[in-house]
Amino acid sequence: MSVVENRNFASSVDDWVKETEQRMLAVFRESTQRVTSTAANGVPVDTGFARASVQASTEAMPPIVDGKKGEEGKVYPASFGQVSAVIANAQLGQTIYVGWTASYVLPLEHGHSKQAPAGFVRLAAAQWPRIVAEVTVEAKARAAGR
């Protein structure tokens, strides 16, 4: 094999590795976004405060804040910009922590004497394997179609 052929081969391998890493990163980010959206869609909504309290971090789980409740009569729109930004900037190997910070989010998740458990986090997390598989199929289809 000539030096030129070795360089071409090495260059092809480098390109393939870069494309593979980019696809893995895209699957990681998109899967995380979909699981988070699935969970958010399962949050019971009265005023929307609990749903709007979602935060994300690559450093640590966003803490539940004692006394953090919405104002009575006020409506809180869903807002996922901060979460989407964290996910969009996460790198392979990082953990993305997503949590709801409203003080009453645990009773929503696990239920209490006057309300059945919504289980929005647990139900979404259980879908992770299926969502990753779907996103992987979509990524492969895009790669094959180029």
C-alpha positions in Angstrom: 0.0 0.0 0.0 1.4 3.4 -1.0 1.7 6.4 1.3 -1.1 8.1 -0.6 -3.3 5.1 -0.2 -2.5 5.0 3.6 -3.4 8.6 3.9 -6.7 8.1 2.0 -7.6 5.2 4.1 -6.7 7.0 7.3 -8.7 10.0 6.2 -11.7 7.8 5.4 -11.5 6.2 8.8 -11.2 9.6 10.5 -14.3 10.8 8.6 -16.3 7.7 9.5 -15.4 8.1 13.2 -16.4 11.8 13.2 -19.7 11.0 11.5 -20.3 8.1 13.9 -19.6 10.4 16.9 -21.9 13.1 15.5 -24.7 10.6 15.0 -24.3 9.2 18.5 -24.4 12.8 19.9 -27.5 13.6 17.9 -29.2 10.4 19.1 -28.2 11.2 22.8 -29.5 14.7 22.6 -32.7 14.0 20.7 -33.6 11.0 22.9 -33.1 13.1 26.0 -35.3 15.9 24.6 -38.0 13.4 23.8 -38.0 11.7 27.2 -38.1 15.2 28.8 -41.0 16.2 26.6 -42.8 13.0 27.4 -42.4 13.6 31.1 -43.4 17.3 30.9 -46.6 16.3 29.0 -47.5 14.0 31.9 -47.3 16.7 34.6 -50.8 17.4 35.9 -51.7 21.0 35.0 -53.8 23.3 37.1 -52.0 26.6 36.8 -49.0 25.1 34.9 -46.5 26.1 37.6 -45.2 22.6 38.3 -44.7 21.9 34.6 -43.0 25.3 34.1 -40.6 24.6 37.0 -38.6 22.1 35.0 -34.8 22.8 35.0 -31.8 20.9 33.5 -28.2 20.8 34.3 -25.1 18.7 33.5 -23.7 19.4 37.0 -26.3 18.1 39.4 -30.0 17.4 39.8 -32.0 20.7 40.0 -33.3 20.7 43.6 -36.9 21.0 44.7 -37.3 24.4 46.3 -39.3 24.4 49.6 -42.2 26.8 49.4 -41.9 27.3 45.6 -45.5 27.5 44.4 -47.3 29.5 41.8 -49.5 32.4 42.6 -53.2 31.5 42.9 -55.1 32.4 39.8 -52.1 32.9 37.6 -51.4 30.7 34.6 -47.9 29.6 33.8 -47.0 28.7 30.2 -44.8 25.8 29.5 -41.2 27.0 29.1 -38.5 24.6 28.0 -35.9 26.9 26.6 -33.4 26.4 29.5 -33.8 22.6 29.3 -33.4 22.6 25.6 -30.3 24.7 25.8 -28.7 22.4 28.3 -29.5 19.3 26.2 -28.2 21.0 23.0 -24.9 21.8 24.7 -24.4 18.4 26.4 -21.6 16.2 25.2 -21.3 12.4 25.0 -20.4 11.0 28.4 -22.1 13.8 30.3 -25.1 13.1 32.5 -28.1 15.4 31.9 -30.1 16.0 35.0 -33.7 17.1 34.5 -35.9 17.9 37.4 -39.0 19.9 38.4 -38.4 22.3 41.2 -41.9 23.2 42.4 -42.2 22.3 46.1 -45.2 20.0 45.5 -43.8 18.0 42.6 -43.1 14.8 44.6 -46.8 14.5 45.6 -47.7 15.0 42.0 -45.2 12.2 40.9 -46.0 9.8 43.8 -49.5 10.8 44.7 -51.0 11.8 48.0 -54.2 11.3 50.0 -56.3 13.4 47.5 -54.6 12.6 44.3 -53.4 9.5 42.5 -49.8 9.4 41.4 -49.1 10.8 38.0 -45.8 9.1 37.7 -44.8 11.4 34.9 -41.0 11.1 35.5 -41.1 7.3 36.0 -43.3 6.6 33.1 -41.2 8.8 30.7 -37.9 7.2 32.0 -39.3 3.8 31.3 -39.7 4.8 27.7 -36.0 5.6 27.3 -35.0 2.3 25.5 -37.9 2.6 23.0 -37.2 6.3 22.3 -33.5 5.7 21.8 -34.3 2.9 19.4 -36.8 5.1 17.4 -34.3 8.0 17.2 -31.5 5.6 16.1 -33.7 4.3 13.3 -34.4 7.9 12.2 -30.7 8.8 12.3 -29.9 5.7 10.2 -32.5 6.6 7.7 -31.2 10.2 7.4 -27.6 8.8 7.0 -28.7 6.4 4.3 -30.7 9.1 2.4 -27.8 11.5 2.0 
